Amino acid sequence: RGRGRGRSSSVVSSRSSYGSSSSSSTPIIQRGGMSLVKLNSKMQEKASSSSSIHLEDIPENNPLYAQLQEFITQKQSNTFATIAREDTTDDMKTYEKVEKREIIFLLENSDIQRREEPWKIFQRYLLNGLYFPGESYKTRKYYETLLISTGVEFQHFSGYNTGENVYNFSKMIVKQIIHIEDWGISSMTERQISLNNVKMNFTYWDYIQAFDKVLCYNNERHKHTWFIKICAKIFANPMPNWFLNWWSYHGPTIKILPAPFLNLYKEWVKISPDLNKLYQQDHIPYLQQIEQICFFIEFSIPWIHKWIPEVDFTEEQIPCLYRTFYNNFWDKLMKKDPQTKTIYGQELLDQITAAVKEYKSIPNKGIMTNDSTSVKHIARRISNHDEEEQNRMILDYLEEVKRSLLSNLNHYAKSDSSMHSEASEDIMQEAQQIEDEEPADTLKRAEELLAKLKEKA
């Protein structure tokens, strides 16, 4: 709503023109990029002396009357009052609340009375505008500068009626994630940045902390939001576990996806070759969300992120200040471009559709990716789906097991001439029985068949 009407922090402010004596009008109300102005006396005289056409002067049967009515109706939604009202509407209901929350710091019992005023607790414990504790020199700007030097892009947007360093919303685009193996000899190896012409050092642990601390910004209206996007090239390498932990606080789930994206996800998750490789690993952190994380990163799907403070209690009933996080889909992707008449996110949808089509064309895309796939790996992959999908995948898996067994039986029967007589007939008879069995009995029958083969070998 208010997004997009501000100015980037890299753009020189044009606020001074509003107060200039040469200005033809003086703003009496300003909000974001909108101004309600009062004409000066000369402009009023000019307006009154000029000829004008009023809607009531036009006959209703005149084609121009209908066109003007339609124009006025469309413009009503763009009035200053409408925009101001929409901008102050609390849209938290459209956001998905993240299950995990962060403890900012513990409180004293005397703070319980301020439970409904969490923002004021920040002012009580910290400097104004600071939203996390720590070393005084490690400010949010310190962490932002640190990340800029390591492959993260930032852009901040201010309203025209706000200060240069007061942001309405910000962008964070992660183009690189550094693994600890690539940091240097030690995680304590220091790198250097320059902040306000002062050289400052940071370690790998500061780098990890920066991804959390840099998001701890808000404005005086407590309406700041982040636009976050993780570039797809990060998906080429294994993700560090600390980044998966970061995602559990700040990353979205598929619950925020609108239907076109969600439907493509449901297709992609069944056939993604990268997921097939992932499930061969002996240990997978954050198993319950790993598929969704991979989807957002592989296709660089952005989201809107925000946080609010809350006073609550720990498990030990110690009062504390929590940071609660919320995520939302970037709704611009579902809005129509007036020029192309298609939604802004159509190119992204086409990209995902093309990837799904490509993955479907890859052979051996079943649940059993190779002969060494263990039941543990299969169960791990199936566990992340709902009951209906689990049942379908189990039946598919059993069918694949049956086909694999029959194929191998046929191969060994032909290669061993000693088994072409009585043994081969027994085996093929057993194999035929397997084909007629229900999938639920396949594994039991297969085990019996393998036992007989072992006895005759």
HELIX and SHEET records of a PDB file:
HELIX    1   1 ARG A   15  GLY A   19  5                                   5    
HELIX    2   2 SER A   41  SER A   49  1                                   9    
HELIX    3   3 LEU A   55  ASP A   57  5                                   3    
HELIX    4   4 PRO A   63  GLN A   76  1                                  14    
HELIX    5   5 PHE A   80  THR A   88  1                                   9    
HELIX    6   6 MET A   92  THR A   94  5                                   3    
HELIX    7   7 ASN A  109  ARG A  114  5                                   6    
HELIX    8   8 PRO A  118  TYR A  125  1                                   8    
HELIX    9   9 ARG A  140  ILE A  148  1                                   9    
HELIX   10  10 ILE A  180  ASP A  182  5                                   3    
HELIX   11  11 TYR A  204  LYS A  213  1                                  10    
HELIX   12  12 ALA A  232  ALA A  236  5                                   5    
HELIX   13  13 ASN A  241  HIS A  250  1                                  10    
HELIX   14  14 ILE A  254  ILE A  256  5                                   3    
HELIX   15  15 ALA A  259  ILE A  271  1                                  13    
HELIX   16  16 PRO A  273  LEU A  278  1                                   6    
HELIX   17  17 ILE A  290  GLU A  298  1                                   9    
HELIX   18  18 ASP A  331  MET A  334  5                                   4    
HELIX   19  19 GLN A  346  LYS A  360  1                                  15    
HELIX   20  20 VAL A  375  ILE A  382  1                                   8    
HELIX   21  21 GLU A  387  SER A  415  1                                  29    
HELIX   22  22 SER A  417  MET A  419  5                                   3    
HELIX   23  23 GLU A  422  ASP A  436  1                                  15    
HELIX   24  24 PRO A  439  ASP A  441  5                                   3    
HELIX   25  25 THR A  442  LYS A  456  1                                  15    
SHEET    1   A 7 ARG A   7  SER A   8  0                                        
SHEET    2   A 7 VAL A 152  SER A 158 -1                                        
SHEET    3   A 7 PHE A 169  VAL A 174 -1                                        
SHEET    4   A 7 THR A 225  ILE A 230  1                                        
SHEET    5   A 7 TRP A 303  PHE A 313 -1                                        
SHEET    6   A 7 PRO A 319  PHE A 329 -1                                        
SHEET    7   A 7 GLU A  96  LEU A 106 -1                                        
SHEET    1   B 2 SER A  25  ARG A  31  0                                        
SHEET    2   B 2 MET A  34  LEU A  39 -1                                        
SHEET    1   C 2 ARG A 191  LEU A 195  0                                        
SHEET    2   C 2 VAL A 198  PHE A 202 -1                                        
END                                                                             
